[in-house]
Every structure is written in structure tokens, then in C-alpha cells.
Amino acid sequence: MYEAPISTTSTDKAAFYDEVYQKENYFGCRQWLYRPYVKALVSLAGLREGSTILDAGCGQGFFANLFAEEGMSVFGVDISQVAIQKAKEKYPELSDRFFVLDFENPSNAPKVDCVFIRNCSLYNTRSFRDATSPTRGLLELLRPGGAFIFALNTNLSQTGKSFLNHNLADVRSHFHLRATNYELYYINKIDPLVLGRQSFNKEITGINELASKITSLSGDAIVIARKEN
């Protein structure tokens, strides 16, 4: 598996993902592992059945489908035409909910209750700490009081080359510039499977942060940012 090159144009990114998404389940995600993860996020963000969610950078539709299973009204967008076609084929019941869109420029997009984004190449940049334009644009898609769920798989030991491993201080600084009301957590994949929503607290974040720095195991930095009323 390899990741998108750092700091490429939208055209280059689309071409890259059109190629890699030819492979089924490119990221190797497993429903049994991520279903509790999504369920916990729905609870943490305070989303109700029928809430509208935009899965920005939905890829092959894996997470969009899990949110739909939780009763959410989901729309998935991605820059890759191949990804969207694969999503439509894999989840035909959601086929009218997937669209090709460069959401770096989401003009006239309808407002939603929640924006979800995970491991998006928009954030694979060395200027992540201070470059807040992607987050600003996504926050603008929210209704007042809406939730932006930002998830980034990152290795806090800073190993790895192709996809930048941002530390929690950089994540915190990034969101401090754009949102006054946000929560930051760091979990591993197993936490929600065992603890559910209780995975999201300072103690678990501290344990996982130390473990990642020592062992090089990656985890997900999770931010729940609220749009002010």
C-alpha cells in the first residue's frame, strides 16, 4: 500500500487515486473493527437518527456505509471517479448518495449536520499546523451547531515517509486557529471495540500517545469541532 504524494495538485491526486482505487477495499478496512468506531463517533458527536452527514473524501464508500447503518443520511464525495464508481457498485442502496466532487471548492453545497473526514490527502502537507483553509471550507458546510469529525491515522513516533505523521500538538494548533469549541482525542483501533464511547477521554488519550511514541504503533487523532450557532 502507498499513499498520495505530498503537496500534489487536484489533478495529480485524482489520477493517483483513480489508479489505486482499482483495487477492491484498497485500505483493507474491516467492518467488524470499524463498526464500533463509527457507532462511538455518532454518539460522541451527538448525532441523531436521520442527521445529514457529508463523508468528504469518501473513497470507496466504506465509512459512508457504516454511518448509514447507524441511521444517518449520508452523502459521500471524492475527487476520484473510480472511487465513486466502486462505492456505487459496493453499496448499491446508497448509489444515489455518492458524487464526484473536488471539495476543496465546495461552492453552493448544501449545509449538513456533520462533516466526516479521515486520512484525507488535503492534510498531508508540511504546512498542516498553520494551513487552515481546508478546515475553514469544511466548517462552512455545517449548519449552526453542526459537528466536524476529523480523523487522522498518525504515528506519534514520527516514523514513516509517504504520509506525514502529524503530532497532537500540531493537530491542536491547527484547530485552535479555526475553532474555539473542539475536543481532541487519540485512540487505537481496538479501543472502541472494547470501550465504545468511553474510549474518548484524557486518560486513554495519554496512554495511547505514550504507547505510540515508544512502540511506533499508530492511532487515530480524533477532533470533534463544533460550528458556533
DOLO-311279 format. One line per 8 residues: number of its first residue (from 1); their letters; for each residue x, y, z of N, C-alpha, C. Coordinates in pm, 1 decimal. Example, Ala and Ser with C-alpha at 12.3 -4.5 7.8 and 13.67 -1.06 7.14 Angstrom:
REM DOLO-311279
1 = as = 1319.0/-569.0/780.0/1230.0/-450.0/780.0/1320.0/-330.0/780.0 ~ 1285.0/-225.0/708.0/1367.0/-106.0/714.0/1290.0/3.0/787.0 .
***
This chain:
REM DOLO-311279
1 = myeapist = 84.5/-118.9/0.0/0.0/0.0/0.0/88.1/124.0/0.0 ~ 48.7/225.9/-75.1/124.0/350.2/-73.6/26.2/466.0/-74.1 ~ 74.2/581.0/-27.0/-12.3/695.9/-8.3/13.9/800.6/-115.7 ~ -81.7/894.8/-125.8/-69.6/1001.9/-224.0/55.1/1085.1/-197.2 ~ 123.5/1129.3/-301.5/241.2/1214.3/-282.7/204.3/1340.6/-207.1 ~ 302.1/1392.5/-134.0/279.6/1513.6/-56.3/270.0/1634.1/-149.0 ~ 171.3/1721.6/-120.9/156.7/1850.3/-190.1/145.1/1834.9/-342.0 ~ 45.6/1761.4/-387.1/19.9/1749.5/-529.2/-101.4/1832.6/-566.1 .
9 = tstdkaaf = -120.4/1854.0/-697.3/-236.5/1927.9/-743.8/-359.7/1838.5/-738.6 ~ -478.0/1899.7/-752.1/-601.9/1822.3/-751.7/-603.3/1721.5/-865.8 ~ -552.4/1761.5/-981.2/-548.9/1671.5/-1096.2/-459.4/1551.8/-1069.3 ~ -342.1/1577.0/-1008.2/-249.9/1468.2/-975.8/-310.6/1373.9/-872.7 ~ -378.3/1429.7/-774.0/-441.0/1346.6/-671.3/-549.9/1258.4/-732.1 ~ -630.2/1317.5/-819.3/-737.3/1241.0/-882.8/-679.6/1125.5/-963.7 ~ -573.8/1151.8/-1038.1/-510.9/1047.3/-1118.6/-451.6/938.5/-1030.5 ~ -388.6/979.2/-920.6/-330.1/882.7/-828.3/-436.7/789.9/-771.8 .
17 = ydevyqke = -544.0/848.1/-719.9/-647.2/765.4/-658.2/-729.7/687.6/-760.3 ~ -744.7/740.8/-880.7/-810.3/662.2/-985.1/-734.9/531.9/-1009.7 ~ -603.4/537.7/-995.8/-521.8/417.3/-1016.0/-534.0/320.9/-898.1 ~ -512.7/371.3/-776.2/-506.9/279.5/-661.5/-644.9/224.1/-625.2 ~ -750.4/299.9/-655.2/-883.4/251.9/-619.5/-937.1/146.4/-716.0 ~ -857.0/107.7/-812.3/-893.6/-7.2/-894.7/-897.1/-133.4/-808.1 ~ -819.2/-133.3/-700.6/-814.9/-247.0/-610.1/-932.3/-241.1/-513.5 ~ -1002.5/-351.8/-497.2/-1114.4/-357.0/-405.1/-1064.6/-336.5/-261.5 .
25 = nyfgcrqw = -1140.9/-258.7/-185.6/-1107.7/-230.6/-45.5/-959.5/-196.6/-32.8 ~ -918.5/-93.3/-101.3/-778.0/-54.8/-111.0/-711.3/-40.2/25.8 ~ -782.6/17.2/123.2/-722.7/40.3/253.9/-736.2/-79.9/347.9 ~ -803.0/-185.1/301.9/-812.9/-306.2/382.9/-894.3/-289.7/509.8 ~ -994.4/-201.8/509.7/-1076.0/-178.1/629.0/-1168.4/-296.6/655.6 ~ -1192.0/-325.0/782.4/-1276.1/-436.4/824.2/-1397.5/-383.9/900.6 ~ -1517.0/-428.0/857.8/-1638.3/-378.2/920.3/-1645.0/-411.5/1068.5 ~ -1606.1/-533.0/1107.5/-1615.3/-571.7/1248.1/-1531.0/-482.3/1337.7 .
33 = lyrpyvka = -1424.1/-425.5/1281.1/-1335.0/-340.2/1358.3/-1384.0/-196.2/1363.0 ~ -1436.0/-147.2/1250.3/-1471.2/-6.3/1242.6/-1617.9/24.2/1269.6 ~ -1702.6/-76.6/1277.1/-1843.1/-50.1/1311.2/-1854.3/9.8/1452.5 ~ -1787.3/-46.6/1555.0/-1791.5/17.3/1687.5/-1728.4/156.3/1688.1 ~ -1627.3/175.9/1605.5/-1559.5/305.9/1591.7/-1659.0/411.4/1545.0 ~ -1733.5/381.1/1439.4/-1831.2/475.9/1385.0/-1946.5/496.5/1482.7 ~ -1992.3/389.1/1544.1/-2100.1/399.9/1642.4/-2060.6/493.9/1756.1 ~ -1936.7/481.7/1802.2/-1887.7/568.4/1909.2/-1879.6/713.3/1862.8 .
41 = lvslaglr = -1837.1/735.6/1739.7/-1829.1/872.0/1687.5/-1966.8/936.6/1676.2 ~ -2065.1/859.1/1633.4/-2202.3/910.0/1624.0/-2250.8/956.4/1761.1 ~ -2223.7/874.8/1862.8/-2263.2/910.4/1999.1/-2186.3/1031.2/2049.4 ~ -2055.8/1033.1/2026.7/-1970.9/1141.7/2074.3/-2011.4/1275.1/2013.1 ~ -2046.8/1273.4/1885.3/-2084.5/1396.0/1815.9/-2228.7/1437.4/1843.5 ~ -2304.2/1350.9/1913.4/-2442.4/1383.6/1945.5/-2535.2/1380.2/1826.5 ~ -2506.5/1293.0/1730.7/-2589.2/1285.5/1610.3/-2711.8/1198.4/1634.9 ~ -2822.7/1240.4/1578.5/-2946.9/1166.3/1591.6/-2979.1/1093.7/1461.9 .
49 = egstilda = -3066.8/996.7/1471.3/-3108.9/924.4/1351.4/-3162.6/1022.5/1248.6 ~ -3116.7/1008.4/1124.7/-3158.9/1097.5/1018.1/-3071.2/1219.1/999.6 ~ -2972.6/1238.4/1087.4/-2880.3/1351.2/1070.8/-2807.9/1339.8/937.2 ~ -2787.4/1451.7/871.8/-2718.7/1451.4/742.8/-2568.1/1459.5/764.1 ~ -2496.5/1368.7/698.2/-2351.0/1361.5/710.0/-2287.8/1367.0/571.7 ~ -2187.1/1449.4/558.9/-2105.1/1451.0/437.8/-1974.9/1379.9/467.6 ~ -1951.5/1268.0/400.7/-1824.5/1197.3/409.9/-1734.6/1255.1/301.6 ~ -1647.1/1346.2/341.1/-1562.5/1418.7/246.7/-1435.5/1339.3/219.9 .
57 = gcgqgffa = -1416.3/1299.6/95.1/-1306.5/1209.6/62.8/-1346.7/1068.2/97.7 ~ -1464.6/1027.8/52.3/-1525.1/900.8/94.8/-1456.7/778.3/36.6 ~ -1369.4/797.0/-61.9/-1303.1/681.8/-121.6/-1404.1/583.3/-176.4 ~ -1390.6/457.2/-141.7/-1477.7/352.0/-193.3/-1603.6/332.2/-109.4 ~ -1633.2/428.6/-21.6/-1761.4/431.2/47.6/-1769.8/354.4/176.8 ~ -1658.3/304.3/226.8/-1660.2/218.0/344.9/-1723.2/286.6/466.3 ~ -1673.5/404.2/501.8/-1724.5/471.7/620.8/-1863.1/530.7/597.7 ~ -1890.3/576.7/477.8/-2024.9/626.7/447.6/-2128.8/518.8/473.4 .
65 = nlfaeegm = -2097.5/397.0/434.5/-2190.6/286.7/455.9/-2210.5/259.4/604.7 ~ -2104.7/265.3/683.7/-2117.7/241.6/827.2/-2202.1/350.0/894.4 ~ -2187.2/473.7/851.3/-2271.5/580.4/906.1/-2417.9/558.4/867.2 ~ -2440.3/511.8/744.6/-2576.7/482.4/701.5/-2637.5/371.6/786.3 ~ -2557.1/272.0/822.6/-2604.5/163.5/908.4/-2645.8/214.2/1046.1 ~ -2590.4/327.7/1087.4/-2627.2/387.9/1215.8/-2747.1/480.6/1203.4 ~ -2812.2/480.0/1086.8/-2932.8/560.1/1068.8/-2909.0/701.3/1021.0 ~ -2786.9/730.9/977.4/-2755.7/863.9/928.5/-2792.1/878.2/780.0 .
73 = svfgvdis = -2825.8/998.8/740.1/-2849.7/1029.4/599.3/-2717.7/1077.7/539.9 ~ -2649.9/990.7/467.7/-2510.6/1012.5/429.1/-2497.4/1049.8/281.6 ~ -2404.8/1141.3/256.4/-2361.4/1173.0/121.1/-2209.7/1157.3/117.6 ~ -2157.9/1093.0/14.3/-2014.7/1073.6/1.2/-1961.4/1142.6/-122.7 ~ -1853.2/1216.3/-108.2/-1791.8/1283.4/-222.2/-1643.0/1251.5/-225.7 ~ -1590.1/1243.2/-346.6/-1448.1/1215.3/-363.1/-1402.1/1272.0/-496.1 ~ -1276.4/1305.0/-503.5/-1219.6/1360.2/-625.5/-1198.4/1253.3/-731.9 ~ -1196.8/1126.8/-689.4/-1168.0/1015.2/-780.0/-1296.4/956.3/-839.0 .
81 = qvaiqkak = -1306.6/957.3/-970.7/-1421.6/896.0/-1037.6/-1424.8/745.5/-1014.3 ~ -1308.5/682.3/-1010.9/-1301.9/538.2/-987.7/-1353.4/505.5/-848.3 ~ -1314.5/584.7/-748.9/-1360.6/561.2/-612.1/-1512.5/566.2/-604.4 ~ -1571.4/666.1/-666.2/-1716.6/681.5/-661.6/-1786.5/566.8/-733.2 ~ -1731.1/524.1/-844.8/-1790.0/410.9/-915.5/-1782.8/284.2/-830.3 ~ -1669.2/263.6/-763.5/-1654.6/147.0/-676.2/-1753.4/154.0/-559.6 ~ -1773.2/273.3/-504.1/-1867.9/290.5/-393.9/-2009.6/257.6/-438.0 ~ -2047.6/303.4/-555.7/-2181.4/275.6/-608.5/-2202.4/125.9/-629.7 .
89 = ekypelsd = -2099.1/58.7/-677.3/-2109.3/-85.1/-702.7/-2113.7/-165.0/-571.9 ~ -2034.1/-122.9/-474.3/-2025.5/-195.8/-347.9/-2150.0/-174.8/-262.3 ~ -2205.0/-53.0/-266.5/-2319.9/-18.6/-182.5/-2432.4/36.6/-269.8 ~ -2498.1/-48.5/-347.3/-2599.8/-2.0/-441.9/-2715.6/71.0/-376.3 ~ -2744.5/39.2/-250.7/-2854.0/107.2/-182.4/-2821.4/254.6/-154.6 ~ -2693.9/289.6/-166.9/-2651.0/428.5/-148.0/-2600.7/490.4/-278.1 ~ -2628.5/426.5/-390.2/-2567.1/467.9/-517.2/-2601.1/611.8/-556.2 ~ -2718.1/660.1/-513.8/-2754.7/797.3/-547.8/-2701.7/897.3/-446.4 .
97 = rffvldfe = -2617.7/848.8/-353.5/-2562.2/936.1/-249.3/-2413.1/961.0/-267.3 ~ -2353.2/905.9/-372.8/-2210.4/923.6/-397.5/-2189.0/1013.3/-518.6 ~ -2096.8/1110.9/-504.5/-2074.7/1208.0/-610.5/-1925.5/1238.8/-626.9 ~ -1885.2/1262.6/-750.2/-1750.5/1310.7/-777.5/-1749.4/1461.1/-751.3 ~ -1660.8/1504.6/-663.9/-1655.4/1646.3/-627.9/-1518.3/1680.0/-571.9 ~ -1462.5/1790.3/-616.7/-1340.8/1844.9/-557.4/-1385.9/1934.8/-443.4 ~ -1387.7/1880.7/-322.0/-1446.0/1956.1/-210.8/-1349.9/2060.3/-154.0 ~ -1236.8/2082.8/-224.0/-1156.9/2199.3/-188.6/-1229.4/2326.4/-229.4 .
105 = npsnapkv = -1324.8/2312.6/-321.4/-1402.5/2426.7/-369.9/-1550.7/2391.9/-368.5 ~ -1609.4/2375.0/-248.5/-1746.1/2325.4/-238.6/-1851.0/2436.0/-246.7 ~ -1843.2/2519.4/-348.8/-1936.6/2630.4/-360.4/-2078.6/2579.4/-380.5 ~ -2173.1/2646.3/-314.6/-2315.7/2616.0/-325.8/-2353.6/2477.0/-274.6 ~ -2266.1/2412.2/-199.8/-2300.0/2281.9/-144.0/-2401.7/2301.6/-30.9 ~ -2497.2/2210.3/-16.4/-2596.9/2224.1/90.4/-2534.4/2206.6/227.9 ~ -2593.2/2271.1/327.5/-2545.1/2260.5/464.6/-2586.4/2125.7/524.0 ~ -2499.4/2070.4/608.1/-2523.5/1939.1/669.0/-2505.2/1948.7/820.3 .
113 = dcvfirnc = -2548.9/1842.2/889.7/-2534.1/1837.9/1035.2/-2393.4/1797.5/1077.1 ~ -2325.4/1724.8/990.1/-2192.6/1673.3/1026.2/-2108.7/1655.1/900.7 ~ -1982.3/1690.4/910.4/-1883.0/1656.9/808.2/-1785.1/1558.5/871.6 ~ -1763.2/1446.5/803.0/-1667.0/1345.7/848.4/-1555.0/1337.6/747.4 ~ -1431.6/1334.0/797.1/-1317.8/1322.3/706.7/-1209.0/1240.6/777.2 ~ -1154.4/1143.7/705.7/-1049.8/1060.6/765.8/-935.9/1038.4/666.4 ~ -814.7/1066.6/712.3/-693.6/1043.4/632.7/-701.9/1106.7/494.4 ~ -747.6/1229.4/490.9/-761.6/1297.7/362.0/-628.2/1357.4/318.8 .
121 = slyntrsf = -598.6/1345.7/189.7/-470.6/1396.6/137.9/-459.9/1548.4/147.0 ~ -572.0/1618.7/166.4/-565.4/1764.0/185.9/-479.3/1800.8/305.9 ~ -473.1/1709.2/402.2/-399.1/1735.8/525.0/-259.6/1673.7/523.7 ~ -223.2/1611.8/413.1/-90.2/1552.6/400.1/6.9/1657.9/347.7 ~ 27.5/1759.0/430.3/110.5/1872.5/391.6/195.2/1916.6/510.5 ~ 314.7/1962.8/481.8/405.0/2005.7/588.9/357.1/2135.1/654.4 ~ 267.3/2204.8/590.1/214.4/2329.7/646.5/84.1/2307.2/723.0 ~ 54.5/2181.8/756.4/-72.4/2147.5/821.7/-101.1/2233.2/944.5 .
129 = rdatsptr = -2.3/2254.8/1026.5/-22.9/2325.9/1154.1/-89.1/2461.5/1133.1 ~ -47.8/2533.2/1029.1/-96.0/2670.0/1008.2/-186.1/2686.3/887.0 ~ -187.9/2587.6/796.9/-268.9/2598.8/674.9/-410.1/2549.9/704.0 ~ -499.3/2640.8/730.6/-632.0/2603.7/779.9/-742.1/2616.4/675.6 ~ -707.8/2646.6/550.7/-812.6/2668.1/451.2/-901.4/2545.6/429.1 ~ -848.1/2420.6/426.4/-939.1/2307.0/410.2/-1040.4/2296.7/523.7 ~ -993.4/2314.1/645.5/-1083.4/2306.2/760.9/-1184.4/2419.6/758.3 ~ -1142.2/2537.7/723.2/-1234.7/2651.6/714.3/-1346.5/2622.7/615.6 .
137 = gllellrp = -1311.0/2566.8/498.3/-1412.3/2535.9/398.1/-1510.3/2430.7/444.5 ~ -1460.1/2327.8/514.8/-1547.6/2220.6/560.9/-1638.1/2267.2/674.5 ~ -1587.2/2353.1/762.5/-1670.6/2407.6/868.8/-1784.6/2492.2/812.4 ~ -1760.5/2556.3/699.6/-1864.2/2638.7/637.8/-1979.4/2556.1/582.3 ~ -1957.0/2425.5/564.8/-2062.9/2339.0/514.2/-2159.8/2294.9/623.6 ~ -2125.9/2326.7/748.8/-2207.9/2283.0/860.7/-2321.1/2380.3/890.4 ~ -2432.0/2324.1/933.9/-2537.2/2405.4/991.0/-2489.7/2457.8/1127.0 ~ -2550.0/2566.3/1177.3/-2512.9/2613.4/1311.6/-2527.9/2501.7/1414.5 .
145 = ggafifal = -2424.6/2482.5/1496.1/-2424.7/2376.1/1594.6/-2380.0/2242.0/1541.1 ~ -2347.4/2236.0/1411.1/-2306.0/2110.6/1348.8/-2168.1/2065.9/1395.6 ~ -2136.7/1939.6/1367.2/-2011.1/1880.1/1414.5/-1920.5/1842.7/1297.1 ~ -1795.5/1878.3/1309.4/-1692.9/1836.1/1214.6/-1611.8/1726.2/1282.4 ~ -1619.5/1604.3/1228.1/-1542.5/1492.6/1281.4/-1418.2/1474.9/1195.1 ~ -1304.3/1506.4/1252.5/-1175.6/1496.3/1183.4/-1101.4/1376.6/1240.4 ~ -1063.4/1283.5/1155.4/-990.2/1164.4/1199.3/-863.6/1150.0/1115.8 ~ -752.5/1131.9/1182.3/-624.0/1120.9/1113.7/-543.0/1009.2/1176.6 .
153 = ntnlsqtg = -514.1/906.2/1098.8/-428.2/799.7/1148.9/-284.3/850.0/1145.3 ~ -220.0/849.9/1260.1/-86.4/907.6/1268.1/-0.9/833.2/1368.9 ~ 126.5/825.4/1338.5/225.2/758.1/1422.0/303.3/865.6/1497.7 ~ 286.1/872.2/1627.0/345.0/980.7/1704.9/494.2/965.4/1727.5 ~ 551.1/851.4/1685.6/696.9/838.1/1689.9/760.3/907.1/1569.8 ~ 672.1/956.1/1477.9/716.0/1031.2/1359.7/789.0/946.2/1257.3 ~ 772.4/813.3/1262.8/829.3/729.3/1159.0/733.0/723.3/1041.6 ~ 783.3/686.5/925.3/701.4/683.9/804.7/737.5/800.6/715.0 .
161 = ksflnhnl = 723.2/781.8/586.1/770.8/882.6/492.2/663.8/933.5/396.0 ~ 579.5/844.0/343.4/490.3/885.0/235.6/372.2/967.2/285.2 ~ 315.5/931.0/402.0/204.9/1007.5/457.5/253.7/1068.7/586.7 ~ 246.3/1201.5/597.2/304.6/1271.0/711.1/234.6/1232.6/840.9 ~ 313.0/1210.3/943.5/259.8/1175.4/1074.9/258.9/1300.2/1162.8 ~ 145.7/1370.1/1163.9/135.3/1491.5/1244.0/123.1/1455.6/1392.3 ~ 187.7/1534.0/1477.3/176.3/1509.4/1621.3/52.9/1580.8/1676.0 ~ 18.4/1549.6/1799.5/-104.1/1604.5/1857.3/-94.3/1754.9/1880.1 .
169 = advrshfh = 25.7/1804.3/1905.3/43.0/1948.9/1922.8/8.2/2022.7/1794.2 ~ 48.3/1966.5/1679.9/15.9/2028.5/1551.9/-134.0/2022.4/1524.1 ~ -196.5/1908.5/1556.8/-341.0/1896.0/1538.1/-413.6/1998.7/1624.5 ~ -370.1/2010.6/1749.2/-431.9/2105.4/1841.4/-415.7/2248.7/1791.1 ~ -297.2/2282.7/1744.2/-273.0/2418.3/1692.6/-356.8/2446.1/1568.8 ~ -367.9/2347.6/1481.2/-445.8/2363.7/1359.3/-590.0/2400.1/1392.3 ~ -649.8/2327.8/1484.2/-790.4/2353.1/1515.2/-810.0/2473.6/1605.8 ~ -709.4/2507.9/1683.5/-720.1/2626.9/1766.7/-733.0/2751.9/1680.2 .
177 = lratnyel = -674.8/2747.9/1561.0/-681.8/2862.0/1470.2/-819.4/2876.9/1405.1 ~ -895.0/2766.5/1397.6/-1020.5/2769.4/1324.0/-1143.7/2746.6/1410.7 ~ -1130.9/2684.6/1525.4/-1248.6/2651.1/1604.4/-1218.7/2670.1/1752.7 ~ -1302.2/2747.1/1819.2/-1282.7/2769.0/1961.1/-1343.5/2655.2/2042.5 ~ -1435.0/2581.0/1982.5/-1504.7/2473.8/2053.8/-1470.5/2340.4/1988.6 ~ -1370.3/2271.7/2042.5/-1331.1/2143.0/1986.5/-1274.6/2052.9/2095.1 ~ -1278.4/1921.3/2067.5/-1224.0/1821.1/2158.0/-1124.3/1737.4/2078.4 ~ -1012.7/1701.6/2139.7/-909.1/1621.8/2074.2/-882.5/1495.2/2153.9 .
185 = yyinkidp = -882.2/1381.8/2083.3/-854.9/1252.7/2146.4/-756.1/1175.1/2058.6 ~ -695.1/1072.6/2118.0/-607.0/984.7/2042.8/-638.0/841.6/2084.5 ~ -689.3/762.5/1990.9/-732.6/626.2/2021.9/-663.4/528.2/1928.2 ~ -664.8/400.8/1966.1/-621.9/297.7/1872.3/-745.6/225.2/1819.3 ~ -728.1/137.8/1723.8/-840.7/74.8/1656.7/-923.3/-14.3/1749.1 ~ -857.6/-69.3/1850.3/-924.2/-164.6/1938.1/-1008.8/-95.3/2044.8 ~ -972.0/26.4/2081.8/-1040.8/94.6/2192.1/-1193.4/96.1/2177.7 ~ -1248.5/141.7/2064.1/-1394.9/145.5/2053.3/-1458.3/6.9/2054.1 .
193 = lvlgrqsf = -1384.3/-92.3/2007.2/-1435.3/-229.2/2007.5/-1457.2/-277.5/2150.3 ~ -1370.5/-234.9/2241.3/-1376.4/-279.6/2380.4/-1452.8/-180.5/2468.8 ~ -1428.6/-51.4/2447.1/-1478.7/50.2/2539.4/-1589.0/138.3/2482.0 ~ -1612.2/128.9/2351.5/-1714.5/213.3/2290.7/-1682.3/360.2/2306.4 ~ -1783.7/439.9/2339.9/-1764.4/583.7/2353.7/-1667.2/618.3/2466.5 ~ -1653.3/530.2/2564.1/-1563.7/556.0/2676.2/-1417.3/561.8/2633.8 ~ -1388.9/527.7/2507.1/-1252.0/538.6/2455.1/-1205.6/682.8/2450.0 ~ -1301.8/774.4/2445.1/-1268.6/914.6/2421.6/-1260.8/990.0/2554.1 .
201 = nkeitgin = -1142.8/984.7/2614.7/-1117.6/1060.6/2737.5/-968.3/1089.5/2748.6 ~ -933.2/1175.2/2841.2/-794.5/1219.7/2854.2/-701.2/1105.8/2893.3 ~ -750.3/1015.1/2977.4/-665.1/906.9/3025.3/-626.7/812.6/2910.2 ~ -725.7/770.9/2830.8/-698.1/682.3/2717.9/-609.0/752.9/2616.4 ~ -634.9/881.5/2593.2/-551.3/958.6/2500.3/-407.0/960.2/2547.8 ~ -384.7/984.4/2676.4/-248.8/988.7/2730.0/-176.9/855.6/2718.6 ~ -247.2/747.4/2748.5/-187.7/613.9/2738.9/-149.0/582.3/2594.8 ~ -239.8/609.7/2501.8/-213.1/578.9/2360.8/-104.2/667.8/2302.7 .
209 = elaskits = -100.2/792.0/2346.1/4.5/883.4/2298.4/141.8/832.0/2340.7 ~ 155.8/792.3/2466.2/284.0/740.1/2515.2/319.6/610.2/2443.7 ~ 221.2/521.6/2426.0/247.2/393.8/2359.8/292.9/413.4/2216.3 ~ 232.2/508.9/2146.0/270.8/533.1/2006.9/412.9/586.5/1998.0 ~ 448.9/675.1/2087.9/583.5/731.8/2085.6/689.8/626.0/2115.2 ~ 655.6/530.6/2201.3/752.3/428.7/2241.6/759.7/313.3/2142.0 ~ 644.1/269.6/2093.9/637.5/146.7/2014.5/622.4/170.5/1864.6 ~ 595.0/293.4/1823.6/571.1/326.9/1683.1/436.9/275.3/1631.3 .
217 = lsgdaivi = 349.2/232.1/1720.3/214.6/193.9/1678.7/134.2/319.1/1648.3 ~ 58.2/314.1/1540.3/-20.7/430.8/1503.3/-156.7/427.8/1571.7 ~ -220.6/541.3/1575.1/-355.4/554.2/1628.4/-427.3/664.0/1553.4 ~ -551.8/688.7/1589.5/-629.5/793.3/1523.9/-640.8/915.5/1614.2 ~ -592.6/1029.0/1563.5/-621.6/1156.8/1628.5/-762.8/1195.9/1586.2 ~ -850.6/1213.9/1682.8/-989.9/1245.3/1655.5/-1021.2/1383.9/1711.4 ~ -1074.5/1469.9/1626.2/-1119.7/1601.4/1669.3/-1269.8/1612.8/1641.9 ~ -1343.5/1656.3/1741.4/-1483.2/1691.9/1722.9/-1490.2/1843.6/1739.0 .
225 = arken = -1510.6/1915.0/1628.5/-1517.9/2060.4/1629.9/-1662.1/2103.0/1603.3 ~ -1709.7/2197.5/1678.8/-1846.9/2244.4/1666.4/-1852.0/2380.0/1595.3 ~ -1952.4/2393.9/1509.3/-1975.1/2524.7/1448.5/-2064.7/2604.5/1540.6 ~ -2020.5/2722.2/1572.5/-2096.2/2804.8/1665.1/-2230.0/2845.5/1606.2 ~ -2330.1/2858.0/1692.3/-2463.5/2899.2/1648.1/-2460.9/3044.2/1600.2 .
***
